[in-house]
């Protein structure tokens, strides 16, 4: 990068995350403006910072450079219309924080959550103030769409086989009622909405599930795509207990009519 006979000395990162270079017997410091870019893209600038008449030797003032390391951005839940949680990692005492979520929203909370209304790619940045200065880091994140449901409330209806109000349901029969295409989607079923949200205590025998409340019960289906984004729908289980008892009998009496061509043939409507 530097084609010169000059003797390069110390390299040290500064609070702006640039690397400064000491070159012997120069009255200016050189600087690497983009240290994370390989090759000429690092934008090395020879004799960039004037030392106001002082001469540079081989070193720079000793300092714990870790104070200037950019905070590491971490996040969970990259789904649209759901809370995405953010945090940063630093080894310094934090005096203040400023988040920019890349969609015009910001926060000064240490560990904020943010709801993105549209899927897409966002550039998130955090600036952390410490007793020794500030550090900034930026991370590109992708927010993914939720599965598309035909309805958030559907019903499965079955006739009872013994008039007790209970029946065995194949919960997978609700798939065509929930989505137009099941490609790339995973389905699981839960007895409570909270369990469906938390993805815990799923129903194991979902192809032969017996309703737990007589005649009318409700469970919850969790539909999740490959990116981990999900939606929950209510699935009503309806059991019809209509049954004609053996003792049921009715007698109908009508007069012979001419509908069959005769009023004396014993045939009537």
VENJOCOR-V781455 format. One record per run of one state. SS is the DSSP state (alpha for helix, beta for strand, coil for the rest). FROM is the first residue (numbers start at 1). TO is the last residue. Records with the same first field share a line. If there is no record, write none. Layout:
# VENJOCOR-V781455
SS: FROM-TO, FROM-TO
This chain:
# VENJOCOR-V781455
coil: 1-7, 14-18, 24-25, 27-27, 33-38, 43-43, 51-55, 57-64, 69-71, 77-78, 80-82, 90-93, 101-105, 108-112, 116-119, 131-132, 145-152, 160-167, 170-170, 179-185, 191-192, 199-208, 211-215, 225-229, 241-257, 261-269
beta: 8-13, 19-23, 26-26, 28-32, 44-50, 56-56, 72-76, 79-79, 83-89, 94-100, 106-107, 113-115, 120-130, 133-144, 153-159, 168-169, 186-190, 209-210, 216-224, 230-240
alpha: 39-42, 65-68, 171-178, 193-198, 258-260
